[in-house]
Amino acid sequence: MDLGMTDADYARIMEEANASALEHDRQQRQKREEALAYVATIVGARKLKHINEFIDDCDYTCEFEIADSHAGNRQDEPGTAFRYIYLDQYSNGGMSGDDFAGWVWIPLPKGKYLKFHYS
């Protein structure tokens, strides 16, 4: 099928798209690192460990920030040092129809929340 572009055009477009994706990933890593660096200054080692484990269990995460308020519904998280989260979740489709995505707010001291998106 002729898409009306040369191989060089296609290669350039793909290279630009790849560079953009890599930059996006770099920015998201930086947001996560900055947010967790702040969290590390206001919580103990046990709570920080549980927060990191919770994030790691969420698959793809992005848009980390420290928030002054939360949305979503409270969801208990037994066995964690933070005890509960606030969750605004929606169906993300997927092959099985039961994939979810949404926003998480983990309560922190001083009325702050670690907010991030997961999918």
N, C-alpha and C positions, 0 to 999 in steps of 0.2 A: 504494500500500500504506500503510495506516494503522499507524504505529509507536506510537501512543498518546502522542504528545508534540506539543506546539505548535511552531510555527516559532521562537518565542522560546526555548523549551527547547532545541531543536536548536542554535540560534545560541549560546546560553550554553555548552552542552557543547563545541561546536567551539572557542569562544574559550578555554575553560579548557584544552582539549587542546593548542591552539596555544601558549598561554602556558607550559604545562609542557614542551613540546618545545623552545621557545626557551630556557628556563632550563636544561634538560639540556645543550643545545649550548653555552651560556655556560660551564657548569661544566666540560665537556670541554675547551673551548678554554683555560680557566684551568689545568687539570691539565697540558695539553701545554706551555703557555708556562712554567709553573713548572719542569717537568722539564727542558725544553730550556735554560732559564736556568741550571740547575745544570750540565748537560752542558757548556755553553759555558765554564764556569769550570775544567773539568778536561781538556778536549781541545783540540787545535789547530784552526785555521780549516779546514784541509783535511778533517779527520775530521768536524767539525761540518757542513760542506757536504755530505759524503756521507751523513751520517745524515739530514739534512733531505731530501735527494733521495730516499733510500730510503723515508722516511715518506710523502712526496708520491706515490710510485709505488704505495702500498698502498691507494689509494681511501679508504674510510671507516676512520678510526682513532679510538680512544678509550681511556680508562682508563690514561693515561700515569702512570708512577711510576718512581722510582729504587728498584731492588731489590738485595738483598744476595746473592741466589742466582738460579739459573735452573732451568727445567724444559725439556722438549722435547729434540729431537735437533739436533746440530750440522749446520749447512748452510753450505757455503762460499759466499762472496759475492765472487768474483774482481772485481778492478778497483775495490774500495772500500777506503778507508783502514782500515776495521774488519775486513776480511778474511773474517769469518764471523759468523753469528748462531746463536742457538738458537731453534728453531721447534716449536711444538705446534700442528699444523694439522689441520683436519677438513673434510670435504665439507659445503658449505653449500647443496647443491642447485642451484637456479637453472634457468633454461630449458634450458641446454645440459648440465646435469648435472655440469659441471666447475668450478663456483664453489667457492672455498675461503675459510675464515675461520680465525682462530686467534690465538695469542699469540706475540709476538716478544720476544726478549731480545737486545739489542745490547751486547756487552762494552764496558765502560768501564774506565779506570784505577781503581786502589785497590779492586779486587774488586767493583765495582758494575756494574749492568746497567740499561740503559734498557728498561723493559718497557712494552708496549702491546698492545692488541687491534686486529685489523684484520678487515675483511670486504669 
